[in-house]
Structure formats: structure tokens, C-alpha cells
Amino acid sequence: MASQPSRSMFHLSIPVNSIERARAFYIDMLECREGRSSAHRMDVNFFGHHVVMHLAPEEAGQAVHHFESDGAVVSVRHFGAIVEANEWHALAARLRSAVEFTMEPQTIRQGTVEEQHIMMFPDGCGNIVELKSIPGSRVFAQA
């Protein structure tokens, strides 16, 4: 049952080193919608999912391991969203002058069932965000 497509909402809590920087990034730059908030936490509608940012500078600043993926060195600890292709392209265009990518916007694994648009970048609060576009029918496809 848990592996079937669902209309359920995903929930994730992440540490941030600044609620103000998190608000500037997620609300102002990514245009997510803010929910409940206080001086120490903020709820965000992150592409239809519930992400809670907790002020925890020590945890947000933890060193993380990295690995090589499709020609880029990426953080093991990251999260993101899968969006429609037109939204992905619009986000990539808007973010090009606003963030320092850890994985430049690109299409990877071209010509395979795993082909997808992908980009990764820091949120300025201690986290790495990944945005990708791949048809839902292929998200779990095996090569």
C-alpha cells in the first residue's frame, strides 16, 4: 500500500541557521507559501508538501558526506521536489542569477528511462535543495 501513488502530503522537518534567511529563500525566492511561524520555526508549503524549518544552527551547520553523481559532487543530505518540466525550466531560469549551484541545471541520463532535468543548490541556511523534473510514471522505473 505505501508504495502506491497517493494524494498524501509529505512532511519533513529540517534545521536552519536563520529563520529570516529561510524566509527570504523559500518564500521570496522559490515563491513557496508560508504557514504558521514563530521566532524559532516556520511552516512552508514546499511544492504541495509540508516542510517545517526549525532554528537549530548547530545542526544545520553539520558537515555532511558527499558523493559523485552524474559528473557533480553532491551532498548526501539534501531534499527537494519533482515538478512539471515547464515549472522546472522557469525555476532554472529564475535561479541562474540568484544561487550558486552545486549541480548546474541540466538533463541527465538522456535517452534512458531515467532521463530527467535536475539542479541542486544551497538554501543559505545549511541545507541543499534538489529540484528535478521527470514524468511520474518513470520516477521509480528501473533501467
Residue pairs with C-beta under 8 A, 6 or more apart in sequence:
5 136
9 48
9 49
9 50
10 49
10 50
11 49
11 50
11 51
11 52
12 46
12 49
12 50
12 51
12 52
12 79
13 51
13 52
13 53
13 54
14 51
14 52
14 53
14 54
14 60
14 79
14 127
15 53
15 54
15 55
15 56
15 57
15 59
15 60
15 126
15 127
16 22
16 53
16 54
16 55
16 56
16 60
16 123
16 125
16 126
16 127
17 55
17 56
17 57
17 60
17 61
17 125
17 126
18 55
18 57
18 124
18 125
19 37
19 39
19 40
19 41
19 42
19 53
19 55
21 123
21 124
21 125
22 42
22 44
22 53
22 123
22 125
23 34
23 37
23 42
24 124
25 123
25 124
25 125
26 32
26 34
26 42
26 44
26 46
26 51
26 53
26 123
27 33
27 34
27 44
29 94
29 95
29 98
29 99
30 46
30 91
30 129
32 44
32 45
32 46
32 47
33 44
33 45
34 42
34 43
34 44
34 45
35 42
35 43
35 44
35 45
35 50
36 42
36 43
37 43
39 55
40 54
40 55
41 52
41 53
41 54
41 55
42 52
42 53
43 50
43 51
43 52
43 53
44 50
44 51
44 52
44 53
46 81
47 81
47 83
48 81
49 81
51 79
53 125
57 126
59 126
60 125
60 126
60 127
61 126
62 126
64 75
64 76
64 77
65 75
65 76
65 77
66 73
66 74
66 75
66 76
67 73
67 74
67 76
68 74
69 103
70 103
70 106
70 108
70 109
70 118
72 102
72 103
72 104
72 120
73 102
74 102
74 103
74 120
74 128
74 130
75 102
75 120
75 128
77 127
77 128
78 120
78 127
78 128
78 129
78 130
79 127
79 128
79 129
79 130
80 120
80 129
80 130
80 131
80 132
81 131
81 132
82 132
82 133
82 134
82 136
82 139
83 91
83 131
83 132
83 133
84 133
85 117
85 133
87 133
88 117
88 119
88 131
88 132
88 133
89 117
91 119
91 131
92 105
92 117
92 119
92 131
95 101
95 105
95 119
95 121
96 105
99 121
99 122
100 121
100 122
101 119
101 120
101 121
102 120
102 121
102 122
102 128
103 118
103 119
103 120
103 121
103 130
104 119
105 117
105 118
105 119
106 117
106 118
106 119
107 115
107 116
107 117
107 118
108 114
108 115
108 116
108 118
109 115
109 116
112 143
113 138
113 141
113 142
113 143
114 134
114 138
114 141
114 143
115 134
115 138
116 132
116 133
116 134
116 138
117 132
117 133
117 134
118 130
118 131
118 132
118 133
119 130
119 131
119 132
120 128
120 129
120 130
120 131
121 128
121 129
122 128
122 129
123 129
